[in-house]
Amino acid sequence: MKPHSIKLTIVPLFFLCWLGSSTYAADNGWVTLIDGTAGMENFTIVGDANWSAQKSAIQATEGSAASFLLTKQSYSNFSVRVEFWASDDANSGIYLRCQEPSRISDRNCYEANVFDQRPDPSFGTGAIVHIAAVDEPRPKAGDRWNIYIMTLQGDHLVVELNGKKTVDVRDSQFASGPFALQWGRGELRFRKVQVKEL
């Protein structure tokens, strides 16, 4: 075999291996964990919700209790961008810097809430539960596609929902940990999840 034939074989092989990787590098340091129906292998399922890849997203519609897609990696200083659709009655959230991956809660993680019908709306959609309430007029996420961007750098926590900053607070309870996507009730779809370490 001639040397240039080996090069022509190795380059396509490398390209195919790169395409088959479970995470996808994006612009400016963003790493894509979910892209449409691809990416469930980047998470550990905690709980029994019916997570599945369909409707161009990763979704859940039922379970016996709260269920999560938990990242396999831990993060300290990072931004996470999540494109999601939530039914009007949904109870969900993005749990950040989780301390007990087998027992995820809003007491051992920072929870950026998605809960339009929360009985105490001050910690509903757009808030970090128990840490930072959301001001009026309170945002709603039900029955449409939304973009959440959460940035955690040291004790500085910033949450943006659909281009509007809903939280800008300092809190030092949790320094690092994986993050998780929650299903609590209703219908949830996640069509893109990206993370960028800072």
C-alpha positions as CSV (number, residue, x, y, z in Angstrom):
1,M,0.0,0.0,0.0
2,K,1.4,3.4,-0.9
3,P,1.9,6.1,1.9
4,H,-0.7,8.4,0.4
5,S,-3.3,5.6,0.4
6,I,-2.8,5.1,4.2
7,K,-3.4,8.9,4.7
8,L,-6.6,8.7,2.6
9,T,-7.8,5.8,4.8
10,I,-6.9,7.3,8.2
11,V,-8.5,10.8,7.6
12,P,-12.0,9.4,6.8
13,L,-11.7,6.9,9.7
14,F,-10.8,9.7,12.1
15,F,-13.7,11.8,10.8
16,L,-16.2,8.9,11.4
17,C,-14.9,8.4,14.9
18,W,-15.3,12.1,15.7
19,L,-18.9,12.1,14.3
20,G,-19.7,9.1,16.6
21,S,-18.7,10.7,19.8
22,S,-21.4,11.3,22.4
23,T,-20.7,15.0,22.9
24,Y,-20.4,17.6,20.2
25,A,-18.0,20.5,20.4
26,A,-19.6,23.8,19.5
27,D,-18.5,27.4,18.9
28,N,-16.7,29.4,21.6
29,G,-16.1,26.4,24.0
30,W,-19.8,25.3,24.2
31,V,-20.2,21.5,24.4
32,T,-23.6,20.1,23.2
33,L,-25.0,17.4,25.5
34,I,-28.4,17.1,23.8
35,D,-29.1,18.0,20.2
36,G,-32.6,17.0,19.2
37,T,-33.1,13.3,19.9
38,A,-29.3,12.7,20.4
39,G,-27.6,12.8,23.7
40,M,-29.3,10.7,26.3
41,E,-26.1,8.7,26.7
42,N,-24.5,11.9,28.3
43,F,-26.8,11.6,31.3
44,T,-27.6,9.1,34.1
45,I,-31.3,8.7,34.7
46,V,-32.4,9.1,38.3
47,G,-36.0,8.1,39.0
48,D,-38.6,6.4,36.8
49,A,-40.0,9.0,34.4
50,N,-40.5,7.8,30.8
51,W,-37.6,9.6,29.2
52,S,-37.5,9.0,25.5
53,A,-36.1,10.5,22.3
54,Q,-39.0,11.7,20.1
55,K,-40.6,14.9,18.7
56,S,-37.1,16.2,17.9
57,A,-36.2,16.3,21.6
58,I,-35.6,14.3,24.7
59,Q,-38.9,14.2,26.6
60,A,-40.8,12.9,29.6
61,T,-44.5,12.9,30.3
62,E,-45.1,10.6,33.3
63,G,-43.4,8.9,36.3
64,S,-44.2,8.0,39.9
65,A,-42.2,10.9,41.3
66,A,-39.6,13.5,40.3
67,S,-37.1,12.1,37.8
68,F,-33.9,13.6,36.4
69,L,-31.3,13.4,33.7
70,L,-28.1,13.9,35.6
71,T,-24.8,14.9,33.8
72,K,-22.0,12.4,34.2
73,Q,-19.5,15.2,34.7
74,S,-19.2,17.7,37.6
75,Y,-18.9,21.4,37.0
76,S,-17.7,24.4,39.1
77,N,-17.7,27.6,37.1
78,F,-19.8,27.2,34.0
79,S,-22.8,28.4,31.9
80,V,-25.5,26.0,30.7
81,R,-27.9,26.8,27.9
82,V,-31.2,24.8,27.7
83,E,-33.8,25.0,25.0
84,F,-37.0,23.4,26.4
85,W,-40.8,23.1,25.9
86,A,-43.0,22.8,29.0
87,S,-46.7,22.2,29.1
88,D,-48.7,24.8,31.1
89,D,-49.1,22.4,34.1
90,A,-45.4,21.3,34.1
91,N,-43.2,21.2,37.1
92,S,-39.6,21.1,36.1
93,G,-36.3,22.8,36.8
94,I,-32.6,22.8,36.0
95,Y,-30.7,21.6,39.1
96,L,-27.2,23.0,39.3
97,R,-24.1,21.9,41.4
98,C,-25.9,19.0,42.8
99,Q,-24.4,17.6,46.1
100,E,-26.1,14.3,46.4
101,P,-26.6,12.8,42.9
102,S,-28.7,9.9,44.2
103,R,-31.1,12.2,46.1
104,I,-31.5,15.4,44.0
105,S,-33.5,18.2,45.6
106,D,-33.9,21.9,45.8
107,R,-32.1,21.8,49.1
108,N,-28.9,20.2,47.9
109,C,-28.7,21.8,44.4
110,Y,-29.5,25.3,43.0
111,E,-32.8,24.9,41.2
112,A,-33.6,27.3,38.3
113,N,-37.3,26.6,38.4
114,V,-39.8,25.9,35.6
115,F,-43.2,25.8,37.4
116,D,-45.7,28.4,36.2
117,Q,-48.4,27.1,38.6
118,R,-46.3,27.0,41.7
119,P,-48.5,27.8,44.8
120,D,-45.9,30.4,45.9
121,P,-45.2,32.1,42.5
122,S,-42.3,34.2,43.8
123,F,-40.1,31.0,43.5
124,G,-41.8,29.9,40.3
125,T,-40.5,29.9,36.8
126,G,-37.3,32.0,36.5
127,A,-36.4,31.9,40.2
128,I,-33.7,29.9,42.1
129,V,-35.8,28.1,44.7
130,H,-35.0,29.1,48.3
131,I,-32.3,31.5,47.1
132,A,-33.6,34.2,44.8
133,A,-37.3,35.1,44.1
134,V,-38.4,36.3,40.7
135,D,-39.9,39.8,40.4
136,E,-43.2,40.8,38.9
137,P,-44.3,40.5,36.2
138,R,-43.3,36.9,36.7
139,P,-42.3,35.0,33.5
140,K,-44.2,32.0,32.2
141,A,-42.8,29.1,30.2
142,G,-45.9,27.0,29.5
143,D,-46.9,25.7,26.1
144,R,-43.9,27.2,24.1
145,W,-40.2,26.8,23.4
146,N,-38.0,28.7,25.8
147,I,-34.3,29.3,26.3
148,Y,-32.8,29.2,29.8
149,I,-29.2,30.4,30.3
150,M,-27.7,29.9,33.8
151,T,-24.2,31.1,34.7
152,L,-22.4,30.1,37.9
153,Q,-19.0,31.7,38.6
154,G,-17.8,31.3,42.1
155,D,-20.7,32.6,44.3
156,H,-22.2,34.6,41.5
157,L,-25.4,33.1,40.1
158,V,-27.2,34.5,37.1
159,V,-30.3,33.2,35.4
160,E,-31.8,34.4,32.1
161,L,-35.1,33.2,30.6
162,N,-35.8,34.1,27.0
163,G,-33.3,36.9,27.0
164,K,-34.4,38.5,30.3
165,K,-32.4,38.3,33.4
166,T,-34.5,36.9,36.2
167,V,-31.9,36.3,38.9
168,D,-28.6,37.9,39.7
169,V,-27.5,36.9,43.2
170,R,-24.5,35.7,45.3
171,D,-24.7,32.5,47.3
172,S,-21.8,30.2,48.3
173,Q,-23.6,27.0,49.5
174,F,-22.6,24.8,46.6
175,A,-19.2,25.1,44.8
176,S,-19.4,22.3,42.3
177,G,-21.4,19.3,41.2
178,P,-23.2,17.8,38.2
179,F,-26.4,19.4,36.8
180,A,-29.7,17.8,36.2
181,L,-32.8,18.3,34.1
182,Q,-36.0,17.5,36.0
183,W,-39.4,16.0,35.2
184,G,-41.9,16.5,38.0
185,R,-45.2,16.6,36.2
186,G,-46.7,17.6,32.8
187,E,-44.9,17.3,29.6
188,L,-41.2,18.4,29.2
189,R,-39.1,18.4,26.1
190,F,-35.4,19.3,25.9
191,R,-34.2,19.9,22.4
192,K,-30.8,21.4,23.0
193,V,-28.5,21.4,26.1
194,Q,-25.1,23.0,26.0
195,V,-22.5,23.6,28.7
196,K,-19.4,25.9,28.7
197,E,-16.8,25.8,31.4
198,L,-15.6,29.2,32.5
